[in-house]
């Protein structure tokens, strides 16, 4: 039996603060798009590297 695990998404406000600390000033919509992209990229890497469906 394989237990399905997911990636916990961080709140957008926290993502905006993390980006701001790195010198990337974005509005809420931009932060949401960045985080969606990173989430999708992470899922692709996990599937490819760990053969997870």
C-alpha positions in Angstrom: 0.0 0.0 0.0 1.4 3.4 -1.0 0.4 6.4 1.0 -0.2 9.5 -1.1 1.7 12.5 0.1 1.4 16.1 -1.1 3.4 19.2 -0.9 2.2 21.8 1.5 1.8 25.1 -0.2 3.0 28.1 1.7 0.7 31.1 2.1 1.1 33.8 -0.7 1.9 36.4 1.9 4.8 34.3 3.2 6.0 33.7 -0.4 5.9 37.5 -1.1 7.9 38.1 2.0 10.5 35.5 1.1 10.8 37.0 -2.4 11.0 40.5 -1.0 13.9 39.5 1.3 15.8 38.3 -1.8 15.2 41.6 -3.5 12.3 40.5 -5.7 9.3 42.9 -5.2 6.1 41.3 -6.6 2.4 41.9 -6.1 0.0 39.2 -5.0 -0.9 38.0 -8.5 2.8 37.7 -9.6 3.6 35.8 -6.4 0.7 33.4 -7.0 1.9 32.8 -10.6 5.5 32.2 -9.4 4.4 29.8 -6.7 2.1 27.9 -9.1 5.1 27.5 -11.5 7.4 26.4 -8.7 4.8 23.9 -7.4 4.3 22.4 -10.9 8.1 22.2 -11.5 8.5 20.5 -8.1 5.8 17.9 -9.0 7.5 17.2 -12.4 10.9 16.7 -10.7 9.4 14.4 -8.1 7.7 12.3 -10.7 10.8 12.1 -12.9 13.3 11.4 -10.1 11.3 9.2 -7.8 9.0 7.5 -10.3 5.8 8.6 -8.5 2.5 8.8 -10.3 
